[in-house]
């Protein structure tokens, strides 16, 4: 048998998929910002995850015994995952984008890996290296510069953009969601079935607020443009992003795969400028340097550790 190529080498198509991951993840903010005013935020999130669930039904059915067993034995964990990963990181994000820009949203959302490190230190006794701590401080300084729009005086007047704070809450929620995904009970499911039943949970959690929006006059999709944007969320921001990220992690390993998430800030800002006409401000440049630099720094291994 011919020797296999090293996992980290990758074929040209693997590197192409690698380059697509930050584009697909960033597209969620672009589609979300682009659909504002046309469709209510929680209705948008519900349609996104209901559509994703529909496409994933064959995979759920193929692993139906394990899926049913997980839902029956871990019902509240199942709902919590949907509420955190799709509810808050879906509906709340789209609501927040009515107040802030797609560029700001992605920059702030990129801090999720830092909250994962912080929560593991607080609740699981994980060690934090001095380098990780320094990276957190640098990245959070970047978030502050974005929230304040580069104006320190806003700190004195407490003049914050509520949309930025909503995205920060979503980043924290995604960190908790990511930690919960390590629960041993989830390992009994195939990756595709797991993604499908969590998407289903998210759709169920989002159904009540979306019904409330509709009953209170919230806009619903009423044009081909609206449905194309929602389809883009399903196909690119949900399914393609998930499949490509899983492929990159499998081929290159988790460390290299994680780099794709760090590329989101510059990619999202360029996409926001091209597709949404958002301006590039000085505080965006500062935010990119601080957030991206801090997250990368925190992802490196340090020698000294701070114990919980």
Residue pairs with C-beta under 8 A, 6 or more apart in sequence:
5 11
7 251
7 252
7 253
8 252
8 253
8 256
10 18
10 251
10 252
14 247
14 248
14 251
14 252
17 244
17 247
17 248
18 248
18 252
18 256
18 260
20 240
20 244
21 241
21 244
21 245
21 248
21 257
21 260
21 261
21 263
22 260
22 261
22 263
22 264
22 267
22 268
23 267
23 271
24 236
24 237
24 240
24 241
24 244
25 237
25 241
25 245
25 260
25 261
25 264
26 106
26 264
26 267
26 268
26 271
27 232
27 233
27 236
27 237
27 241
27 271
28 93
28 233
28 237
28 238
28 241
29 93
29 97
29 102
29 105
29 106
29 109
29 268
29 272
30 102
30 268
30 271
30 272
30 275
30 276
31 229
31 230
31 232
31 233
31 236
31 237
32 41
32 44
32 93
32 94
32 97
32 102
32 105
32 233
33 97
33 101
33 102
33 105
33 272
33 276
34 229
34 275
34 276
35 44
35 94
35 226
35 229
35 230
36 94
36 97
36 98
37 98
37 219
38 219
38 221
38 223
38 225
38 226
38 229
39 47
39 219
39 220
39 221
39 226
39 229
39 230
40 210
40 213
40 214
40 218
40 219
40 220
41 91
41 92
41 94
41 95
41 97
41 98
41 213
42 90
42 91
42 94
42 95
42 206
42 209
42 210
42 212
42 213
42 218
43 210
43 213
43 214
43 218
43 219
43 220
44 90
44 91
44 94
44 230
44 233
45 86
45 87
45 90
45 91
45 93
45 94
45 202
45 206
45 210
46 91
46 203
46 206
46 207
46 209
46 210
47 210
47 221
47 230
48 90
48 230
48 233
48 234
48 237
48 238
49 86
49 90
49 199
49 200
49 202
49 203
49 206
49 238
50 203
51 230
51 231
51 233
51 234
51 238
52 196
52 199
52 203
52 234
52 238
52 239
53 196
53 199
53 200
53 203
55 234
55 239
56 192
56 193
56 195
56 196
56 199
56 239
57 196
59 190
59 192
59 193
59 195
59 196
60 67
60 193
60 196
60 197
60 200
62 190
62 193
63 189
63 190
63 192
63 193
66 188
66 189
66 190
66 193
67 189
67 193
67 196
67 197
69 188
70 78
70 185
70 186
70 188
70 189
70 197
71 78
71 197
73 185
74 183
74 185
77 180
77 183
77 185
78 197
78 198
78 201
79 201
79 204
79 205
80 180
81 177
81 180
81 181
81 198
81 201
82 198
82 199
82 200
82 201
82 202
82 203
82 204
82 205
83 201
83 202
83 205
84 173
84 174
84 176
84 177
84 180
85 173
85 174
85 177
85 198
85 202
86 198
86 199
86 201
86 202
86 203
86 205
86 206
87 202
87 205
87 206
88 169
88 170
88 173
89 170
89 173
89 174
89 177
90 202
90 206
91 206
91 209
91 210
92 166
92 169
92 170
92 173
93 105
93 109
93 166
93 167
93 170
95 166
96 105
96 162
96 163
96 164
96 165
96 166
96 167
96 170
97 105
97 163
98 163
99 161
99 162
99 163
99 164
99 166
100 161
100 163
100 164
100 166
100 167
101 272
101 276
101 278
102 268
102 271
102 272
102 276
102 278
103 268
103 269
103 272
103 273
103 278
103 280
103 284
104 146
104 161
104 163
104 164
104 167
104 284
104 287
105 163
105 164
105 167
105 268
106 264
106 265
106 268
106 269
107 142
107 143
107 146
107 265
107 268
107 269
107 284
107 287
107 288
107 291
108 143
108 146
108 147
108 164
108 167
108 168
108 171
108 291
109 167
109 170
109 171
109 174
109 264
110 139
110 171
110 261
110 262
110 264
110 265
110 291
110 292
110 295
111 139
111 140
111 143
111 168
111 171
111 291
111 295
112 171
112 172
112 174
112 175
112 178
113 175
113 258
113 261
113 295
113 298
113 299
114 135
114 136
114 139
114 140
114 175
114 294
114 295
114 298
115 171
115 172
115 175
115 176
116 175
116 178
116 179
117 126
117 128
117 132
117 136
117 298
118 128
118 136
118 175
119 175
119 176
119 179
120 126
120 179
121 127
121 128
121 306
121 308
122 308
124 308
125 307
125 308
126 308
127 305
127 306
127 307
128 305
128 306
129 301
129 302
129 303
129 304
129 305
129 306
130 302
130 303
130 304
130 305
130 306
131 297
131 298
131 300
131 301
131 302
132 297
132 298
132 299
132 300
132 302
133 298
133 306
134 294
134 297
134 298
135 293
135 294
135 295
135 296
135 297
135 298
135 299
135 300
136 294
136 298
137 294
138 290
138 293
138 294
138 297
139 290
139 291
139 293
139 294
139 295
139 298
140 294
141 290
141 294
142 286
142 287
142 288
142 289
142 290
142 291
142 292
142 293
142 294
143 168
143 287
143 291
145 283
145 286
145 287
145 290
146 164
146 283
146 284
146 287
146 291
147 154
147 160
147 161
147 164
147 165
147 168
148 154
148 155
148 160
148 283
149 161
149 281
149 283
150 281
150 282
150 283
150 286
154 160
186 194
189 197
191 246
195 242
199 238
212 218
214 220
221 227
221 230
245 257
245 260
248 256
248 257
248 260
249 257
255 299
258 299
262 292
262 295
262 296
262 299
265 287
265 288
265 291
265 292
266 288
266 292
269 278
269 280
269 284
269 288
272 278
273 279
273 280
